[in-house]
Amino acid sequence: MKTTRAGKSIAFDTRTDDISKETLRSLYREMLRIQKVELKVDELYHEDQMKTPVHLCLGQEAVAAGVCLSLTPDDYVFTNHRGHGHYIAKGGDVKRMVAELYNRETGCSRGRGGSMHLVDIAAGLPGSSSIVAGSIPIATGAALASVLKKDKRISVTFFGDAATEEGVIYESINFAMLKKLPVIYVCENNFYSVFSPLRKRQSRDDIYRRFTGLAIPSYRVDGNNVIEVYRTAKKAIGQARGGGGPSFIECRTYRLRDHHGTTSGVEVGYRSQKEVDEWATRCPVK
């Protein structure tokens, strides 16, 4: 499989011989489950009963499934405003998540947090942050706590490409490298920050290379290839659990909906229908 962007062609590994059939089935089931939930939210949102903005992850299901299925139930996941998929893949209570979207007391944040503040302590989801890059230092601190407690837990933080423009990510990674903390930084590079394309915000589109200067093991994967995501996450998590410190994974993917809501973004004019259609053919759930 090849992914093209900014005039570049990148080959990714699609072998499956090192992954069991049961794991492959689990990865597909998880992606399909995420997609079905998001499509239902997409369908019902028009009824105007969900009193919260929703940032759908349709098109990005492989990142959540591939990373979260590499974790144990005790590991932590800290996510961002586009966190439905991460919540579902980590084992969060879907009924409570949906109740949260409807601002009900039975919601995972008692109806007070909405879509961007999802919590399920039992599933290893201490909380998500609506602030760009907000979950990064929290996950780093949780990893430090795990070292001090010697509980062997891994912390994973998910964030978008815009978060790599915030200073806190460099401070966090520097500290994580210094202390060899068991934390994985997962960048879901979907090439947009709200309406602003990556090419107009950053001089290069290979985000992972920027972090090699901090000496952190850094990887770039096809974020629409769940096998590639799973294999890379498994390697990084194994290294962290063995005391080898943090890793950075850039997953190149694409959101098939607008920044928030249920439209495609074509209506606003910041991307074309041709671009959306092209990425739709690469949907990880087929």
C-alpha positions as CSV (number, residue, x, y, z in Angstrom):
1,M,0.0,0.0,0.0
2,K,1.2,3.5,-0.7
3,T,0.0,6.9,0.6
4,T,0.7,10.0,-1.3
5,R,0.7,13.5,0.1
6,A,2.5,16.7,-0.9
7,G,3.9,15.0,-4.0
8,K,5.6,12.2,-2.0
9,S,5.0,8.5,-2.3
10,I,5.5,6.4,0.8
11,A,5.5,2.6,1.0
12,F,4.2,1.0,4.1
13,D,4.4,-2.6,5.4
14,T,1.1,-4.6,5.0
15,R,2.4,-8.0,6.0
16,T,0.2,-10.0,8.4
17,D,2.2,-13.1,8.9
18,D,3.4,-11.9,12.4
19,I,-0.1,-11.2,13.7
20,S,-2.6,-13.9,14.7
21,K,-5.9,-14.3,12.9
22,E,-7.7,-13.7,16.1
23,T,-5.9,-10.4,16.6
24,L,-6.7,-9.4,13.0
25,R,-10.4,-10.2,13.6
26,S,-10.3,-8.1,16.9
27,L,-8.7,-5.2,15.1
28,Y,-11.4,-5.2,12.4
29,R,-14.2,-5.6,14.9
30,E,-13.0,-2.7,16.9
31,M,-12.7,-0.4,13.8
32,L,-16.2,-1.5,12.7
33,R,-17.6,-0.8,16.2
34,I,-16.1,2.7,16.3
35,Q,-17.4,3.4,12.8
36,K,-21.0,2.2,13.6
37,V,-21.2,4.3,16.7
38,E,-19.9,7.4,14.9
39,L,-22.3,6.9,12.0
40,K,-25.2,6.7,14.4
41,V,-24.1,9.9,16.2
42,D,-23.7,11.4,12.7
43,E,-27.3,10.4,11.9
44,L,-28.9,11.5,15.2
45,Y,-27.0,14.7,15.7
46,H,-29.4,16.5,13.3
47,E,-32.3,16.0,15.8
48,D,-30.6,18.7,17.9
49,Q,-30.9,16.7,21.2
50,M,-27.2,16.4,21.7
51,K,-26.3,19.7,23.4
52,T,-22.5,19.4,22.7
53,P,-20.2,19.9,19.8
54,V,-19.1,16.5,18.3
55,H,-15.8,15.9,16.6
56,L,-16.2,12.7,14.7
57,C,-13.3,10.3,14.0
58,L,-14.8,8.7,10.9
59,G,-11.8,7.8,8.7
60,Q,-9.4,7.6,11.7
61,E,-10.7,4.3,13.2
62,A,-7.5,2.4,12.6
63,V,-5.4,4.6,14.9
64,A,-7.6,4.0,17.9
65,A,-8.0,0.3,17.3
66,G,-4.4,-0.4,16.5
67,V,-3.0,1.4,19.5
68,C,-5.6,0.5,22.1
69,L,-5.6,-3.2,21.3
70,S,-1.9,-3.2,22.0
71,L,-2.6,-2.1,25.6
72,T,-3.7,-4.0,28.8
73,P,-6.8,-3.0,30.7
74,D,-4.7,-1.4,33.4
75,D,-2.9,0.9,31.0
76,Y,-4.0,4.6,30.7
77,V,-5.3,6.5,27.6
78,F,-5.5,10.3,27.6
79,T,-7.3,11.7,24.6
80,N,-8.4,14.9,23.1
81,H,-11.5,16.6,21.6
82,R,-11.8,13.9,18.9
83,G,-11.8,11.1,21.4
84,H,-14.8,8.8,20.7
85,G,-12.8,6.2,19.0
86,H,-10.1,6.1,21.7
87,Y,-12.7,5.8,24.4
88,I,-14.5,2.9,22.6
89,A,-11.3,1.0,21.6
90,K,-10.0,1.2,25.2
91,G,-13.1,-0.4,26.5
92,G,-15.1,2.6,27.7
93,D,-18.8,2.1,28.4
94,V,-20.5,3.2,25.1
95,K,-23.9,3.6,26.6
96,R,-22.5,6.0,29.2
97,M,-20.6,7.9,26.4
98,V,-23.8,8.3,24.4
99,A,-25.7,9.4,27.5
100,E,-23.0,12.0,28.0
101,L,-23.6,13.4,24.5
102,Y,-27.2,13.9,25.6
103,N,-26.1,15.7,28.8
104,R,-27.8,13.0,31.0
105,E,-26.9,12.3,34.6
106,T,-26.1,8.7,33.6
107,G,-23.3,10.0,31.2
108,C,-19.7,9.1,31.8
109,S,-19.1,12.7,33.1
110,R,-22.6,12.9,34.6
111,G,-23.8,15.0,31.7
112,R,-21.5,17.9,32.5
113,G,-18.6,17.3,30.2
114,G,-20.0,16.5,26.8
115,S,-18.2,14.9,23.9
116,M,-14.8,16.4,24.7
117,H,-14.6,15.3,28.3
118,L,-15.0,11.5,28.4
119,V,-14.1,9.5,31.5
120,D,-14.1,5.8,32.4
121,I,-11.7,5.1,35.2
122,A,-12.4,1.3,35.2
123,A,-11.4,1.1,31.5
124,G,-8.2,3.1,32.0
125,L,-9.6,6.4,30.7
126,P,-8.9,9.1,33.4
127,G,-10.2,11.8,31.1
128,S,-9.9,13.7,27.8
129,S,-9.0,17.3,27.3
130,S,-10.6,19.8,24.9
131,I,-7.5,22.0,25.0
132,V,-5.0,21.5,22.1
133,A,-2.1,19.4,23.5
134,G,-3.8,19.4,26.9
135,S,-3.6,15.7,27.4
136,I,0.2,15.5,26.6
137,P,1.6,16.8,30.0
138,I,-1.1,14.9,31.9
139,A,-0.1,11.6,30.3
140,T,3.5,12.4,31.0
141,G,2.7,13.0,34.6
142,A,0.8,9.8,34.8
143,A,3.7,7.9,33.4
144,L,6.0,9.4,36.1
145,A,3.5,8.3,38.7
146,S,3.6,4.8,37.3
147,V,7.4,4.8,37.7
148,L,7.2,6.0,41.3
149,K,4.5,3.4,42.1
150,K,6.3,0.6,40.1
151,D,2.9,-0.5,38.7
152,K,4.1,-1.2,35.1
153,R,1.3,0.9,33.6
154,I,1.8,2.5,30.2
155,S,0.3,5.9,29.4
156,V,-0.7,6.8,25.9
157,T,-1.7,10.3,24.7
158,F,-3.5,10.9,21.4
159,F,-3.4,14.4,19.8
160,G,-3.7,16.0,16.4
161,D,-1.0,17.6,14.2
162,A,-1.9,21.1,15.6
163,A,-0.7,19.9,19.0
164,T,2.9,19.7,17.7
165,E,2.8,23.5,17.3
166,E,2.4,23.9,21.1
167,G,5.4,24.2,23.4
168,V,4.2,21.8,26.0
169,I,4.8,18.8,23.8
170,Y,8.5,19.5,23.6
171,E,8.7,20.1,27.4
172,S,6.9,16.9,28.0
173,I,8.9,14.8,25.7
174,N,12.2,16.2,27.0
175,F,11.1,15.3,30.5
176,A,9.9,11.9,29.5
177,M,13.3,11.2,27.8
178,L,15.2,12.4,30.8
179,K,13.3,10.1,33.2
180,K,12.7,7.3,30.7
181,L,9.0,7.4,31.3
182,P,6.6,4.7,30.0
183,V,4.6,7.0,27.8
184,I,3.6,6.8,24.1
185,Y,2.9,10.0,22.1
186,V,0.5,9.3,19.3
187,C,0.0,12.1,16.7
188,E,-3.0,11.6,14.5
189,N,-1.8,13.7,11.6
190,N,-5.0,14.4,9.5
191,F,-3.4,17.4,7.8
192,Y,-5.8,20.0,9.2
193,S,-6.2,22.2,12.2
194,V,-9.9,23.2,12.1
195,F,-9.8,24.8,8.6
196,S,-6.1,25.4,8.3
197,P,-4.1,22.8,6.2
198,L,-0.8,21.5,7.5
199,R,1.1,22.9,4.5
200,K,0.2,26.5,5.5
201,R,1.2,26.0,9.1
202,Q,4.4,23.9,9.1
203,S,7.4,23.9,6.8
204,R,7.4,20.1,6.5
205,D,4.7,17.4,6.6
206,D,6.9,14.7,8.2
207,I,6.1,15.6,11.8
208,Y,7.9,12.6,13.3
209,R,11.3,13.9,12.1
210,R,11.1,17.0,14.2
211,F,11.2,14.9,17.4
212,T,14.3,12.9,16.5
213,G,16.2,16.0,17.7
214,L,15.0,15.1,21.2
215,A,16.4,11.6,20.8
216,I,13.0,9.9,21.2
217,P,12.4,6.9,19.0
218,S,10.0,8.3,16.4
219,Y,8.0,6.4,13.8
220,R,5.7,7.4,10.9
221,V,3.0,4.9,9.9
222,D,0.0,4.8,7.5
223,G,-2.7,5.7,10.0
224,N,-5.3,4.0,7.8
225,N,-3.5,0.7,7.9
226,V,-4.5,-0.9,11.2
227,I,-1.8,-3.6,10.8
228,E,0.9,-1.0,10.5
229,V,-0.4,0.9,13.5
230,Y,-0.8,-2.1,15.7
231,R,2.7,-3.5,14.9
232,T,4.4,-0.2,15.6
233,A,2.4,0.5,18.8
234,K,3.1,-3.0,20.0
235,K,6.9,-2.4,19.5
236,A,6.8,1.0,21.3
237,I,4.7,-0.3,24.2
238,G,6.9,-3.3,24.7
239,Q,9.9,-1.0,24.8
240,A,8.2,1.3,27.3
241,R,7.1,-1.6,29.5
242,G,10.6,-2.9,29.6
243,G,12.0,0.3,30.9
244,G,13.2,1.7,27.5
245,G,11.4,4.9,27.8
246,P,8.9,6.8,25.5
247,S,8.2,6.8,21.8
248,F,6.6,9.1,19.3
249,I,4.3,7.7,16.6
250,E,3.0,9.9,13.7
251,C,-0.1,8.3,12.2
252,R,-1.0,9.8,8.8
253,T,-4.7,9.7,8.4
254,Y,-7.7,11.8,7.4
255,R,-11.0,12.8,9.0
256,L,-13.9,12.4,6.6
257,R,-16.1,14.9,8.5
258,D,-15.6,18.6,9.2
259,H,-13.6,19.7,12.2
260,H,-16.9,19.4,14.2
261,G,-20.4,18.5,13.2
262,T,-21.6,16.2,10.5
263,T,-20.8,18.0,7.2
264,S,-17.7,17.2,5.1
265,G,-16.0,20.6,5.2
266,V,-16.3,21.0,1.5
267,E,-19.1,23.4,2.0
268,V,-16.8,25.8,3.9
269,G,-14.3,25.7,1.1
270,Y,-11.1,24.7,2.8
271,R,-10.9,21.4,1.1
272,S,-12.3,19.9,-2.1
273,Q,-14.8,17.1,-2.7
274,K,-12.1,15.4,-4.8
275,E,-9.8,15.3,-1.9
276,V,-12.5,13.9,0.5
277,D,-13.5,11.3,-2.1
278,E,-9.9,10.2,-2.6
279,W,-9.4,9.6,1.1
280,A,-12.7,7.9,1.4
281,T,-11.4,5.2,-0.9
282,R,-8.7,4.6,1.7
283,C,-11.2,4.1,4.6
284,P,-9.6,1.6,7.0
285,V,-13.0,-0.1,7.5
286,K,-14.0,-1.9,4.3
